Amino acid sequence: MDFNDTPEEAAYRQKVRTWLEANAPRTRDANDDGEGGGDLAAAKAWQAKKAAAGFACITWPKEWGGQGGTPIDSVIFGEEEARYPIPSNPFQIGLGMCVPTVMNFADQATKDRFGPPAIRGEEIWCQLFSEPSSGSDVAAARTRAEKAPDGSGDWIINGQKVWTTGAQFSDFGIVIVRTDPNLPKHKGLTMFWVDMKDPGVEVRPIHQMSGGSGFNEVFFTDVRVKDSQRLGGVGDGWKVSLVTLMNERLAVGGATGAGWSQFLEAARDTTGSDGAPLLQESAVREKLADWYVQAEGLRHARNRTMTALSKGQTPGPESSIGKIVSATLMQDLANEAVEMLDQYGIINDPDLAPLSGGFHGSLMMAPGLRIAGGTDEILRNIIAERVLGLPGDIRLDKDVAFKDVPTGR
Amino acid sequence: MNFDFSEDQKFLKNEARRFLEANCPTSRVRKVLDDASATWDPELWKAVAGQGWLGAAIPEEHGGLGLGRLELCVIAEELGRAVAPIPFASTVYILAEAVMMAGSEAQKAAVLPGIAAGDVIGALATSEGPGALAASAIRTTVEGGRLSGTKIPVTDGGIATHALVLAKEGGQLGLFLVDLSVAGVTRETLSTLDPSRDAAKLVFDKVPAERLGGAGEGLSLVEQVLDRAAVLLAFEQTGGADRALEMAKEYALERFAFGRTIASYQAIKHKLADMYVKNELARSNAYYGAWALNTNAPELPVAASAARIAASEAYWFGSKENIQTHGGIGFTWAVDCHLHYRRSRQLSLVAGAPRVWKDRLVSHLERRNAAA
């Protein structure tokens, strides 16, 4: 067990540092909202620079245009890059999930067409899975694709997707659609890639409870796609989506937002009714300790995952606990930080609130984090079923034609 | 970075599990639990000594195997899983570590070979009453090399051959090594939450005592010893927590209610998922503690605190929710659930309660943040 860089890792880190020192930006765009909605040109320029220097898609195989590097290399680059005010990354979902799906299932011409521009940041991809009536239950997708009546082999897509991150600036997307409602739901799905600039694709931003608009509704009206845009076989959409979601698991990310360290400082700078810093109160100290332990537990669970990946092993199930812990941690910590301010806590004006309103921002984003990418409840089911081997829920939609599955309104 | 145990260490862990499955099934633990006059399993202790575990981290020149602390970590995890009724922690994590850290050459020679051979059993005697350890509360004193006072409770105090006693000498706190076989030591076995482990009240009346380390270093030494012990205890707790989750899972899968296995209800599935999450947080923090312990890193106090807090929480949660998952049968003496419930309390309290460790952790973080 060794926590330090190996000589190879240290050499790679040095190479990264040298390059970043010469090339990384020194200021961040003032409009950057952290959700990829800042200066897109700056983000694209930074991605192009990284791609030219061999620091984009580090873990991708060389035949995809990647670097064939290790997950540890990728983590090292991420750690070093985070020291600079780099633009927020609108490519994460595309390069982490969508394009790898294309690379796994498309023909060579398609791969050659889409791989390199995606790596260089010239084209952005989004993932079109969730729908108004299929959130946790992704396989209940109702957006349908039907064969064009003209016998061309093309497909016509109609329906609605929702919660699509970055759709407003995406060039392409991968979409899961129903191609046969007469089959049980998991068997009647098919995956395609689509051009987001098609006139039949309409993107409408969602006004979130947090005030921002990082997500969108996407409406498909008679969008015609070629059969060559199909990813995987007709009816294999569910299997293809599992590959997409598996890549999501490997796109290991660190925690964001205000954390225990900011909380500690806030508790030191705020006084209680006795005039002493709240950090001296045992109730505050106990909570802070619990949050530190959770955050550290996640950090080291990631280190265990990285170690397994770097040895060429499949990561253990410990990688599945991340979001369950971090989302609630973010919510509880932000709320306690706000409550510490007492009456003043209602003020979220960045000019008046501590951390420029960072805790308030976390408080309002946390409910979304507990839902996005698998709700707390679905993630617990996943751990119970896939990790612990407990039985799946009793369901009423099995072995029933999708069109006959009971629905609400 | 290599954040994992080596193949050799994993092999040792498997060996330890096999050995304990053969030599320490819960029926053995129950023999101690059910026999009011028994507080430990001396035969198991001898067998464990025969495996070389007691001296695993003791240098070869003192009769040990000269392995590192990582080997102790994997053994600890298995001992915790087995709810082993032996004074391993008091002897190996506390007495041996303290003597290796602060003992004179003579003290090392006097104690370490005996530990490795299974002849010396240790105990840490700091507490004198309810409440967290505080310098002002220590009334035990040393005058002219003779120690007098009362310590309660002392885990393994009823069976130990040697104790580390926190006492005041000339107004300064020191940590003293006391041979418990001499006249002037009175032991009284205590009734505790976990009768599979020994605990006693020790009364010292002018007993010869040798100071370990410098004068006035007592509290700091105890903290350093407990930091080291906390990491190893965290592995025991994690092993116990994992076993509690396994028991809950096995029972939930075989128990039927309302026409189906209770493991198919989300109320049970999510409870077990929560146990798993806490166990993984505990294990990951324990790994970091293991690294810090083995390399004597400056991060040890922070890493040890985090490991202890996470492991205490995981074992407590796992042991209580294991009973809940079992329902009525889990509340019976006959089913093993209470062995873990009891041991989780013993392990959470033996080296200072989580509340104290949380406070210490935040103090360390305050200093670190101020220095950054």
Chai-1 contact restraints between the chains, C-beta under 6 A:
chainA,res_idxA,chainB,res_idxB,connection_type,confidence,min_distance_angstrom,max_distance_angstrom,comment,restraint_id
A,M1,B,L70,contact,1.0,0.0,6.0,A-B,restraint_1
A,M1,B,W291,contact,1.0,0.0,6.0,A-B,restraint_2
A,D2,B,N2,contact,1.0,0.0,6.0,A-B,restraint_3
A,F3,B,W291,contact,1.0,0.0,6.0,A-B,restraint_4
A,L264,B,N369,contact,1.0,0.0,6.0,A-B,restraint_5
A,R285,B,D359,contact,1.0,0.0,6.0,A-B,restraint_6
A,R285,B,V362,contact,1.0,0.0,6.0,A-B,restraint_7
A,E286,B,K358,contact,1.0,0.0,6.0,A-B,restraint_8
A,L288,B,V362,contact,1.0,0.0,6.0,A-B,restraint_9
A,A289,B,K358,contact,1.0,0.0,6.0,A-B,restraint_10
A,A289,B,L361,contact,1.0,0.0,6.0,A-B,restraint_11
A,A289,B,V362,contact,1.0,0.0,6.0,A-B,restraint_12
A,V293,B,A306,contact,1.0,0.0,6.0,A-B,restraint_13
A,V293,B,I309,contact,1.0,0.0,6.0,A-B,restraint_14
A,V293,B,A310,contact,1.0,0.0,6.0,A-B,restraint_15
A,E296,B,N285,contact,1.0,0.0,6.0,A-B,restraint_16
A,E296,B,A306,contact,1.0,0.0,6.0,A-B,restraint_17
A,G297,B,L281,contact,1.0,0.0,6.0,A-B,restraint_18
A,G297,B,S284,contact,1.0,0.0,6.0,A-B,restraint_19
A,G297,B,N285,contact,1.0,0.0,6.0,A-B,restraint_20
A,G297,B,A310,contact,1.0,0.0,6.0,A-B,restraint_21
A,H300,B,S284,contact,1.0,0.0,6.0,A-B,restraint_22
A,H300,B,Y287,contact,1.0,0.0,6.0,A-B,restraint_23
A,H300,B,Y288,contact,1.0,0.0,6.0,A-B,restraint_24
A,A301,B,E280,contact,1.0,0.0,6.0,A-B,restraint_25
A,A301,B,S284,contact,1.0,0.0,6.0,A-B,restraint_26
A,N303,B,F3,contact,1.0,0.0,6.0,A-B,restraint_27
A,R304,B,F3,contact,1.0,0.0,6.0,A-B,restraint_28
A,T307,B,N2,contact,1.0,0.0,6.0,A-B,restraint_29
A,T307,B,F3,contact,1.0,0.0,6.0,A-B,restraint_30
A,T307,B,D4,contact,1.0,0.0,6.0,A-B,restraint_31
A,E318,B,E280,contact,1.0,0.0,6.0,A-B,restraint_32
A,I321,B,V277,contact,1.0,0.0,6.0,A-B,restraint_33
A,I321,B,E280,contact,1.0,0.0,6.0,A-B,restraint_34
A,I324,B,V277,contact,1.0,0.0,6.0,A-B,restraint_35
A,R380,B,H270,contact,1.0,0.0,6.0,A-B,restraint_36
A,R380,B,A273,contact,1.0,0.0,6.0,A-B,restraint_37
A,I383,B,A273,contact,1.0,0.0,6.0,A-B,restraint_38
A,I383,B,Y276,contact,1.0,0.0,6.0,A-B,restraint_39
A,A384,B,K269,contact,1.0,0.0,6.0,A-B,restraint_40
A,A384,B,L272,contact,1.0,0.0,6.0,A-B,restraint_41
A,A384,B,A273,contact,1.0,0.0,6.0,A-B,restraint_42
A,L388,B,K249,contact,1.0,0.0,6.0,A-B,restraint_43
A,L388,B,L272,contact,1.0,0.0,6.0,A-B,restraint_44
A,L390,B,A263,contact,1.0,0.0,6.0,A-B,restraint_45
A,L390,B,K269,contact,1.0,0.0,6.0,A-B,restraint_46
A,P391,B,A263,contact,1.0,0.0,6.0,A-B,restraint_47
A,P391,B,S264,contact,1.0,0.0,6.0,A-B,restraint_48
